[in-house]
Amino acid sequence: MSTTLIIRGGTVHDGTGGPGRAADVVIENDRIVAIGPGLARDDQDAEVLDATGLAVAPGFVNVLSHSYFTLERDGRGLSDLYQGVTTQIFGEGISIGPFTPEIRAELEATRDAGDPELVWDRLSEFLAHLETKGVVQNVASFVGAHNLRMIGAGADDRPMTAAELANVTGILDEELADGALGIGSALIYPPGCFASTDELVALSTVIAKRGGMYISHMRSEGDHFLEAVDELIEIGRRAGVHAEIYHLKAAGRHNWPKMAQAIERVEAARATGQPVSADIYPYLAGQTSLGASIPPDFHDGGHEALAARLADPAERARIREAVVTPSPRWENLYLAAGGADGVMLLPDPKGPAAKYRGLSLRQAAEADSQDPVEMLCRLVEQEPSLSAMYFMMDEDVLRSALRNPWVSVGSDAQTFATEAPYSDAATHPRSYGTFARILGRYVREESLLSLPEAVRRMTSLPAGNLGLRNRGVLAPGNYADVIAFDAGTVADRATYEEPHQYAVGMRHVVVNGTVALAGGVPTGNLPGRALRRGQ
């Protein structure tokens, strides 16, 4: 039976970047069938969402989401729903398939109570599971380069053999045939950082044949930022594949001037016709594990090998020295944050380091009368998955990156809800505020972007880059992922100190023709689907 939904009386920003126009949007089942003025009068039996005084746009595409497990636990995806996100993209470095026993064990070691049993072998199986279980947003994923390294060479710092590489490329091709978006690498973390440029080109050549994308947390966003940009461009050029930079940033005060040169290099590649793009989150702190402050060499062999090294006094002394020493071989987040004062601890609230939550590493060390680097080693021993925020970026540099028309938006975060137990999780304000912050701070307050351009950056630009057909633009025949928000009030509320606060200003969210947020209130509907590249 056909159902009709009309979003009435709003100003439609269709996602192409053109000016808004007064129009109604008519939806039948999961597709848009008409856009124009006065259409709400044509069907008296339709459900109507009043968008008077609101901006109407395509649903936002979160290019970089880590919500695979949080959506499995709580399919409502509220922290992103309140911002108008209708599609979540996974796969930075690691993906939920393809698996080996070692990858499965690694992920299981970080699982929270309520996380799913990792019974899948392939990425496509996990995405189908999310759809069947019920999620509010659409989901899609890259294949994690971490997974591919583990399948080939395990956690070892060595090249893959020819036979290993052949096996890995075969598995990758199967995942791509099942709809994966391409490869997502994270080259500051082991074992992904052990892959050579040539290996990444070989893998990306497989993507090129399927029309996918290579997307990367590059080897450096700091001291070797420009060299990392050059490598990403080289991989894209040699493999003949679209290449994108995850969360474009210049980390560390002395590296901030490099952003202008990085932008010039991307522009030069694009001028030759090479497809290169980037995404960004609008915050000055990043978040990752505290263990990422320890050089990759000490992670060679996996978590158990690192633990053994930390337990050895001589090796521990080497680790301590390496943490405070600049190196051409790895990304030193500790130094990029300016040392212990720039590292904010986010331990598990039920874990052994819970009392340090919200403290800087220096504050935690002083509380225990300990040297900060020794404290770092101790915390990594106690809680290997302990997370931290690293304050490394500059507001003017962020603005210079965001101005570029080839830059889209991703939260680099999980989804949460403001009630327990979800609100107990240590998180970054970007979980709740990324997209609303673009609209509130950088559109309305600073006029850095126009509203139509900001909408384009969060809709048609990423959808086109990712190969998601019939999404990202409001047009008859396209899927009905549609949002309506108050451009005069939309804003983020989350802070570093109090991150669990919903954004404001979003009024209606429709996913695949089903209303997920009406009048600013979640409906409880879970209409999200598993999306495939090219479909």
N, C-alpha and C positions, 0 to 999 in steps of 0.2 A: 504494500500500500504506500502510495506516494505521500510524503509529508512536505509541507511548505513552511519556511521560516523567512521572515522579512526583517531586516535591520533598517529602521525607518528614521529619516530626518537628519542624518549625520553628514559630515563633510568627508568625502571619500578620498583617501590618499592611496592610490592603487598599487604602490610598490615600485613603480617605474621611475620615481623621482620628479614627475610632473606636478603641476599645481593641483591642490585639492578642489573638488567640485561637490556641490550639493546634490546628493543622490541617495536613493534607497538601494539596498542590495537584496535580491530575491534568491533564495536557496531552495532547491528541491532535493530531498534526500541528502547526499553528500557533496553536491555540486552547486556552484553558482550558475543561475540560469539567466539573470538579467541584472543590469545596473543602470539606474536612471532616475530622474525626478518623478515623483507622484506614483510610483509603482505600488506603494503600500495599499492603495485603494482597490487594486485589481483582484484581490483574493480575500474575501471576508472570513474564510475559514483558517487562514494562516496564523501561525504563532508570530507575534510581533515583539521585537526588542526596540524600545525607544532610544534612539541615538541623538536626539535633539541637543545641539550644542557640543557634540562629541566629535572627535576625529575617528574615522573608521578606516582600518588598514588590514593588510594581510597579517596573519599571526606571525610572531617573531620566531626565527630559527636560531637556536642556541648552538653555534658551531662547535663549541667545546664544553661538553657536559660530562660530569663524572657521576651521573645519577643512576647508573645501572643497578646498584644494590639498593639505594634509597627508594627508587621507584618500585623495586620489587617488594620492599617492605610496606611502602605507602604509595599506592598508585595515584594519589591525588595530586602530587607534584606541586603543592601549594605555593612554595616560595617563588617558583617560576610562573605558575598560573596567575598570580596576582600582578605579574609584570606583562602578561600577554604572550608568553612563550607557548607555542603550539607544537614545536618539533625540537627534540633533543638529539644531539649527535655525540656519540661516544667514540673512544678508541685512541686517546692520546697515549702512545707508548704501549699500553697493555689493553687487551680487549677480552671480553668474556667468551673466549673461543677464538681460534682452535686451541685445544688444550693438550698438554702432556701431563703425566702424573705430577711432575715437578711444578708446573705452572699452577695446577689445581691445588697442590699443597701450599704453595706460596700465597695464593689468594685466600685459602681457607684459614691460614694463620692470622689473617687480618680481619676475618669476618666478625661482625657484631651479632649479638643475640637477635634472632629474627631474620638474619640474612639467609638467602636460599642455599640449599645444598647444591653444590656445583656438579650437577648430574649431566651437564651438556658436554659434548665433544666439540661442537662447531658453533661459531658465532651466530649463524642464521637460526639455529635451534633456540638459543637464548632469547633473541629478539622475538621470535614467534611465541615463546613462553610468556614474555611480558604482555604481548597483545592479548593472548588467551586469558591470562590472569586478570588483566584490566589495568590500563594506565590512562591518564588524562591526556598526555601529549603523545604525538607520534615519536617513534624511535628509529634510529638508524645508526650505523657504526662503520668506522674504519677497522681494518685488521691491525692489531698492535704489532709493531716491529719487535717489541719485547718478546711476544709469543713466537715470532718467526725465528729469532735468535735462539730461544730456548729449545725449539724443535730441532734446530740445526746443530748448534755448538753448546747448548746448555748454558750454564753461567760462566763459562770459561772465556778468558781473554785471548782469543785466537781466531784466525780466519776460519770460515766454514770450508770443508773440503768440497770438491766438485760434486761428489755424490750427495752430501748434505744439502748443498745449495739447490741441486736438482729436485730433491725431495721437498724442500721448503717452497720452491716456486710452484711445484705441482699443487701443493695444499693451498697456497695463496690463490692460484687460478680457480680452484674449486670454490673458495669463499667468494671470490669476485663474481663467479657465475651465479652464486646464490644471492647476489645483491649487495655485497659489501662495497663501500664507497671508495676504497683504495687502501693505502697504508698510512698509519699514523705512527710517527717515531717520536721518541723522547731521548735525545742523544746526550743528555748530561747524566743519565742514570745507567748503571749497569743492569743487564748486559747489553742494552741497546747501544751504549757508547762504544762497545767493542767492535761494532760494524764499521767497515771502511766505506769510503765514498763509492768505490767500485762495487761493493756488495749492494749498497743501496740503489745504485744505478741498475744493477742486474734485477733486483726485485721490482723497481719502478718500471722497467721495460715490460714486465708482465701486466702492470696496471694500465700502461699506455694502450695495450692491445684491447683492453676492456673499456677504455674511455673513463678511467677513474682518476683519482687525485693522489699526489704525494703531499702529506701535510706533516709539519715537523716542529716540535720543541727543539730548536737547533742546539748544536754543540755548545754554543756560548751566546749569552745575551749581555756579556760583560766585556772582559779583557780581550776576547777574540770574537766579538760580535760581528765585525765586518767580514772576517774570514768565514764565519758560519753562514752569513748571508750569501757570500760567494759560493759556498758549497751547495746550499739549497738551490741556487740558480743553476749551478752546474749539473746537479742531479736532474732537474727538470729539463734542461736543454739536451743533455746526452740521452735521456730516456724518452724524450718527446712527450712529456706529461705535464699537466698543470701542477705547479708547486705552490704551497701556501705556508706562510710562517705562522705558527701558533703564537698567540699573545705577544705581538710585536712590542718590544721594550728595550731600553738600554739600561742595564743594571749597574749601579755603582757610580758615585759622583763623577769620577774621572772619566767615565765612559759616556756620560750624557751627551757630550758634543758629537758622538758618533752617529746619533740618530739621523742627522741631516745627510750624512754620507751613505747610510744604509738605504734611505729613501731614494737617493740619487741612483744607487745601484739597481734597485727594483725598477725604477722608472726607465733606466737605460735598457734593461732586459725587456720590459713591456713595449718599449719603442720599436724593438725588432720583431714584435709579434708574439714573443714568448709569453704564455699565460703564467703570471706570478701574482700572488695576492697575499693578504695577511688578515689576521683578526686581532682583536684587542679586548681587554677588560679595563674599565676606567677607574683603576685604583693604583695607589703608589706602593702597596705591599703585595708580594706574592705569597703563596702558601705551598709548602711541600713538607716532606719528612725532615726531621732534624738530622737523621742519618745521611741526608744528601750533602751535609757539610763535611763529610768524611770522603776523601778522594776515592774514585772508582777502583784503583789498584787494590785497595784493602777490601773491596767487596768481591774480588775475583774468587769464584767458587760458591758464591751465594751467602745467605744470612748466617749459616752455621760457621762458615769460614771467617766472616767478619767477627762473630762472637769469640771465636778462638783467638783471633789476633788481639782483640781488646783485652782478653784475659791474660795475654802474655806481656809481662812488663816491658820488655824491649820493643815489641811491636806497638804497644800502647804509646810509648814515648815517641816512636816514629809517627804515629797517627797524630798525636798532639802537635808535633812540629809541622806536619803537613797542613793541618787546619789553618795555621797562622802564616803560611808561606805562599806567596803568589806562585802560580805554576802555569806554564804554557800548555799543559796537557789536560786540565780539567777546569770546570766552572766553580770557582770558590765563592759560594753563597755567603759564607760567614764574613769574608772580607768585603764582598759587595754590599752587605748590609751595614758596613762600618764597624763590624765587630759585635760583641755580646749585647751592646745596648740596642742594636737594631734587629734583634731576634726575639720575637714574642712567642712564648711557649703555649701550645694548645694540646695538652695531654688528655688522654681518656679520663673523663670525670670519675670513673670507677677503677682506674689503673693506679699503679704504684707511684706515679708522679703527679697525681691529681692536685696536690696542694700548690703546685707551681703554675696552675692555669692562669693565664692572663699576665704573668710576670715576664719581664725580659730575662734573657739568659743571665745577664749580669745580676739582676735582682735575685734570681733564684740561687746563684752562686754565693752571693753575699749573705743570703739568709742561712746558708749552710757553711759559711766561712770556707769557701772552696774557690779555687781558680776556675774561671769560666770555661776554659777548654776542657779541664778535667771534669767539670760538671756536665758538659756536653757528652763526653764519653760515657759517663755514668748513666745519664738519662737514656742514651741509645742502648746501653746494655739492659737497663731495666724495662724499657718499653720500645722495642725496635721500630714500631710503626708510629711513634710519637710525632705529631705534626707541629709545625711552627710557621709563623709568618715572618717574612724577611722584608724589611722596609728598605727598598733599593732604588726606587724610581723618583722622577721629578715631574711636577705638574705641567710645566711648559713643554717638556719633552713628550709627555703623553699627548698633549694637545697637538703637537706637530705631527705625531703619528696618526691621530684620529682624523685630521683634516683630509687625508688622502682618499680619493674616491674608490680605491680598491681595498679598503679596510672594512671588514665586517666586525661582528661582535660575538663574543662567547664568554660565559661566566667562569669557566675553568673550575667548576664547583658542583657540589651535590645539591639536590633539592631537599628541603626540610619543611616542617610545620612548627608553629610556635607553641604547640602543646607538648607536654611530656608524652613519651620519652624522647621525641625527636629534638626538643629544645635543649636537651642535655648535651647534645653533640657540640664539640668544639668546632667552630667554623669561621669562615671569612665573611665579611659583609657582602661580598659579591654574590653569595648564594641567594640573597634576598633582594639585591639592589641593582645589579648590572644594567639591565635594560631600562629600568625606570630612571637611573642616574644619567644615562645618555639623554633621555627626553627632558628630564628636569634641569639638570645642571648645564649640559653642553648645548642644548637646543634653546630652552626657554630663558635661562639665566644669562648664558654667555653668548648666545647666537653664533657659536662656533660652527654649527650645522643648521641648515634650515630643517623644518619639520619634514617636508617631503623627502629630503636627502637622507635624513636619519632613518626614516621608515625604509627607504630603499636599501640602506646598509644592513638592516636587520631582517630583510625579507627577500626581495628578488635577487640581490647580490649573492648571498650565501646559497640560496636554493639553486641558482644557476651554476655556481661553482661546483656544488655537490652533485649535480645531475639529478635533482629531484624535480621531475617533470610535473607540470600543471599545479605547481605550488609556488608561493612567494609573490604572486601577482593576483589582484582582484580582477577577474575577467570571466565572462560567460564560458562555461565548460571546465573551468579550473575547480580543484577541490576547495570546499568551503572551510578553510581555516581563516577565520575573520575575528578581529578584535575591535572594540570601541572604547576610547579612553578620553578623559578630560585633559586636553593639552595644557590647560591653565593651572592644573593642580598635580599632575602626575609627578611623582618624586620617590626617591629612595629614603628609607628611614633607618636602615641598618647601619651600625657603627662597628668599629673594631672592638670596642668594649662591650657593646650590646648588639650582637649581630642578628639575633632572632626577632626581627621586626619586619612585618610585611610592607612592601611598597604600597603607595596609595595612588588613586586616580584611574585605575582600570575598572571599567564598568561591565563590559560584556566580553566573553571569550567563547568562540564557537570553533569546535574541532571536528572536521569531517562532517559538517552539517548539524552536529549535536551541540546543544548549549552546555558549556562546562562552567561558565561564570555568568550570572545574570544579576544586574543591579549591584554588582560588587560582591555578590555572595556565591560561593561554590555550590553547584547543583548536586554534586556527587556522581554525575555521569562520568564514565571512563571510556571515551570513544577513540583513544589513540590507537594507531596501527603501526606495525612493523613496515618500514619503508625500504624499498630496494632502489639502488642506483638505476636511473634511466626509466623508472616507472612512477 
